[in-house]
Amino acid sequence: MARKISNRRKLLTTIIAWVIGLLLFFPIFWTAVAAFKTESDAYTLPQNWLSTPWTLENFGIVQERSNYFRYVFNTSVIVILSTLLGLVFAIPAAWSMAFAPNPEGGSKISSLGWLGIVLGSLAICFVALYFNNWKPTNAVIGILLLFIFVVPASLWAWSRNTHNMLLWMLSTKMMPPAGALIPIYLIFNRNGLVFRDWGWANWGDYNIMDSFWGMVPLMTLLNLPIVIWMLFTYFKEIPVGILEAARMDGASLWNELSRVLTPMALPGIASTCLLNLILSWNEAFWSLNLTNKYAAPLSFFISEYSSPEGQFWAKLSAASMMAIAPILIIGWFSQKQLVRGLTFGAVK
């Protein structure tokens, strides 16, 4: 039997929720007000929002100085393609973890097995160096890194049970982005670190810096752990008997995923896409370091109004409001779907 909540407690909870909501909204409100003020009025402290005149010139100046719609296009391409590419990998991965999980303890590899894997990886590296006359060229460095780090890490993840694999994937989001900036920057700027004159092709001079070819896969990989984790949670709420009934009726794996599983988990998939869209849209660290002109998103567009010559608060606020306006509109119209998806399976 549900416990009755007193009116006083409801009132107190409502007041606390409104206070927290207003505190979270206040920076956006301040930015919106500053966007409609002149530079001198935006600097004035304390602010006098009512007596000072309101103007739209900041938005016009921002549009004249920067091609706003070009930045919106770049952001939309990166966000949409990275979300779709993430679903291509996340849905099968979440399906396998939810309906064909590794048992508790997984297929453990013994200590001698791990020693053999590490020694075997090192042996392959030494063989590669030997046939290269012990001259570590760029291609050889890529092969060494592959066998020393990727192979043992992949086998370790495969040997764990499902929950350990999920935690391991999510732990990749806990590392500060600056820790991986240098290697990713070098890969973007100089593909020759890995690909360099293989005989049939020489990609040493080609780089993916400031291009969709680099930003779309990067955004996909950055958000893929969260996407898989969320989809796994939604898929676990679907009864296994429904999928078994589809298999007994002769449904193939593709039909099971596309005609049975996906329609039932559509609220969860939609909310996952919305969350991935928001995360990709607001990503600033990698955008500022890996783009400059051709694939620069809206976060780079905002940074153009913060310069050593001075802080143009009114224009910076106008640019910020123009950057967040599309995602605010999308969030406003899809809030019911987002809440429904985030609470999917919460009540049994």
N, C-alpha and C positions, 0 to 999 in steps of 0.2 A: 504494500500500500504506500502510495506516494506521500511524503511528508508535506504538510501545508506550510507555505512560506508566509510570514506575516507581512502586512502592508508596510510596516516600518523598514523591514529588511529590504523589501522591493524598492522603496524610495531611496534608501541609502545606496543600494547597488546601482540604481539608475544615475544618481548624482555622481558617484565615483566614475562610472563609465563615461558620462558626459565630460567630466573634468579631464580624464585621460584623453578622450577624443579631441577636445579643444586644444590641449597641449600639443598633440601630434599634428593637428591641422594648422596651428598658429604660424609656423615657418612658411607654409605655403601661402597663407593669407598675407603675411608680411611681404613675401616676394611678389604676390599679385598686386598689392597696393603700390609697391615701389616701381613696378613696371609701367604704371600710368602716371608717374611723377617725373618732373625734370631732374637732371642730375643734382642740382643744388638742393632741391626739396628732398631728394632721396637721401642726401647726406645729413639733413637737419636732424638734430637730436635735442629734445625729444620730438618725435614725429607729430605733426599736426595734419592729420589726414583730411579733415573736413574743410579747413580754411584755404589750403594751398590748391592751386588749379590742377585739374586732371588733363592729361594729354595722351594722344596716340602716336606722337612722333617717334617714340622709341621703337615701336614695332616697324614703322616705315624705314627708319635708319638701319635696323637690323636686317630687314629684307634687302635693302639696297647694298649693304656691305657684304652680306653672305647669301648664297643661294640656298635658302631654307628648304625649298622643295627637293633639291638635290640631296640634302642630308636626310630628309624624310624617306626618300626613295632608297638610299643606301641602307638606312636602318631597317626599313621594311623588308628588303631583300635578305639581309643577314638574319633577321628574326624569323621570318617565315621559312626560309630554307633550312635553317638550323633546327627549327622545331620539327619540321617534317622529316628531316634526316634523323633526328633523335628518336622519333617514333618508330622509324624503320628498324632501328636496333633495339629500342627499349621494349616494344611489345613482345617480340619473341623471347627476349631475355626474361622479362617478368613472367611470361607464360610458363617457361621452363622451370623457373624457381617456384612458382605457385602450384603447378600441377605435376611436376616431375622433380621434386626437390631431392638434393643429396641427403641421405639419412644423417641423423645426429652422429657426429664424429667424422662423417664423410669417409672417403677412401684414403685413409691415412697413409702417408709415405714414411717409412722408417727413417731413423737417423742415418743409417748407411745409405739409404736411397737418396737422401738430400745431399750427403757427401759426394755420392757419385754424380749427381746432377751438377753440382758446383764444379767438381774436378773436370767433368766432361765439357762444361762450358769453357773453362780455362784452357783445356787441351785444344778445343776447336780454335780459340783465339790464337794460341801459340802456332798452330798449324797455318792459320791464315797469315800470320806475320812471317813465318818461315818461307812460305812460297812467295811472299812479297819482298824477299831479301831483307827482312827486318826493318823495312822502311814504312813507318805508319802513315800512309797517305790518307786523305780524307775518307775515301770509301772504306778502307780497312778500319778506321776509327768507328765508323757507323756499324760495321759488322761486329766489332768488339763490344760496343755498347749493347747491341742487340742480344748477344749471347750471354754477356755477364749479368745484365739487369733484367731484360724482358723475359727471357726463357725461364729462369728460376722463379721470378715473381708470378708468372702466369701459371706455372705448375703448382706453386703454393696455393694460389687462389682456387685452382681446380680441385685440390685435395681437401678443401674445407667443406663444412656443411653449409646449407643455404644461408642461414642467419649470419654466420661468420663472413660469408662472401658479401652479403649486403652491408654489413658493418665496415668491411674493408673498402668497398666501393665508396661508401659515404665518407670515410676518413680522408679520401683524397680531396674533399672540399675543405678540410680543416687546415690544410697547409697554406700559409700566406702566399698570395700570388707572386709577390716579389721574389720568393725563393726559386720560382721556375722561370723568371723573366729572362735571364741571360741565355739559357739554352734555347728557349722558344724564340727569342729574338734572333739568335744566330741561325736557327733553322729557317726562319722567315726570310732573313736577309741574305743568307748564303746557302742555297740548297746544295752547293758543292761540298758541304760537310758530310753529306750522305751520298748524293748522286754526283759522280764525277767521271766522265768518259768511261763508260762501261764497254766501249767498243762499237756498239750499235747506236748509241746516243750519248751526247754530252750535255748534261743539264747544269753544268757548273756555273754558268753565267745567268741562269734563270733563277728568279726569286719570287716569293709570294708575298712580299711586303706590300702593304697597302692594296690588297686585292681581295675580292670575294672568295677566291680559291683558298685563301688562308683563313679569313675571318669566319666563314661558315663552318668548316670543320672544327675550328677552335671553340666557337660558341657551343657547338654540339657536344664536344667532349667535356666542356666545363660544366654543363647542366645535366649531362647524361646520368650521373649517379643519383641525383634527386628525382629525375624522371623515372628511372627504373624502380627506385624505392617506392614512389607514390603508386605507380601502376601495379607493382607487386601487392601493395596493401589493398587496392581495389579488386584485383583478381582473386585474392584469397577469400573475399566475401561471396564469390560465385560458387554455388554448389557443384562439386565435382560430378555428381550424378547427371547433371544436364549435359556435360561434355561427353560422359560415357554413353548416354543415350544417343547423342549425335554420332558417335563412333559406331555404335551398333546399327544405326541406320545407314551406314556406309559413307559418312562424311570424311573427306580427306582432311589432312592437317590444315591446308589452306582454307577449306570451307569451315572448319572448326574455328579458325582464328577470325575469318572475315564475316561469317554469317551467324555465328553463335556467340563467341566471346566478345567481339568488339561491340555489337549492338547492346549487349547487356551491361557492359562497362563504359558505355558512351559518356555518362555524366563524369566519371572519374577521368576518362581520357580528355574530355573537354577542359576540366579544371586543371589537369596537368599541363595541357597546351597553354592555357591562360597564364599559369604560373611561370612556365618556361618563357613565354613571350615577355612577361614583365621583367624577369631576370635578365634576359638578353637585351631588352630595350634600355635598361638602366645600367648596363655594364660600362664602366668608364676606364678602369685601370688598363685593360688590354687594348681598348680602342685608342687611348691616348698614346700608347707606346708602339702600336703596330700599324697605325694608319696615319695618313697625312693629308691626302687629297681625294683620290679616286674612290676609295671605299670608306671614307670617314663617316661615321654615324653622328647622331645628334649630340652625343657626349663631347665629341671633338668640336662641334658647332658651338657649344656653350663655352668651352675653354678659350675660344678666340676672343672673348670679351674680358679675359683676365690676363693682363699684361704688366710688365715691369714699369710701363709709363704711368700706370695708375689703375685703380679699380673703378670701372664705370658701372656703378651699382644699378642705375635705372636701365641701362641697355643690357646688362647681365641678367637682371630680373626679367626683362622682356624676352630675352633669348631662352631663359629657363622655362618661362610659361609656354612659349611656343614649342619647346621640346617635350614637355610633359603633357600638353593638351591632348594629343592623339591617344596616348595610353590612358589618360584619365577618362576620356570619352568611352573607350573600349571597356575599361573597368566598370564604369557606371552602368552601361547597358548589359553587361554580362555578370553583374554581381550575384544575381540569383543562381546562375549556373555555377559560378565559382564556389559559393557557399554550399550548394547542393553537392558538388563534387568533393569538397573538402570534408563534408560530414557523411559521405557515402559509406555505409556500413557501420556507422557509429551506434545506431540503434538496431537491435536484433529483435 
